[in-house]
Amino acid sequence: MSVSSQSGAGAQLAHMVFFELKEDTPEARSRQVAACRKYLSDHQGTLHFSVGTIAAELRREVNVRDFQVALHIIFRDKASHDQYQTHPRHVQFIEENRQYWKSVRIFDSYLVDGLAG
């Protein structure tokens, strides 16, 4: 399957979110992971959900180190992603947790020959 055909409504969409927390403590990391699990898991159209903390021991020159918590969701398609973005639980997650974030970076991509689902 060509890369150009893997875009739009029919392709799986990977939604990767990297949270840099204002307070980098074990408690703050645990709070963020718990909030992601509570509000962002089990949405319709989700093929894969995972959340975790930075792998502290991996420090190669190419490793990005400016985050503490990473969220990974693979959606069945863009429509599922779009529905997730406006879902009340997602909106509530943002409202209740944005105060703890120094920055948030989001990387969305269509998957080619994905193994999820």
MOCOR-V553206 format. One record per run of one state. SS is the DSSP state (2 for helix, 1 for strand, 0 for the rest). FROM is the first residue (numbers start at 1). LEN is the number of residues. If there is no record, write none. Layout:
((SS FROM LEN) (SS FROM LEN))
This chain:
((0 1 2) (2 3 3) (0 6 7) (1 13 9) (0 22 4) (2 26 15) (0 41 5) (1 46 8) (0 54 15) (1 69 7) (0 76 2) (2 78 9) (0 87 1) (2 88 13) (1 101 10) (0 111 7))
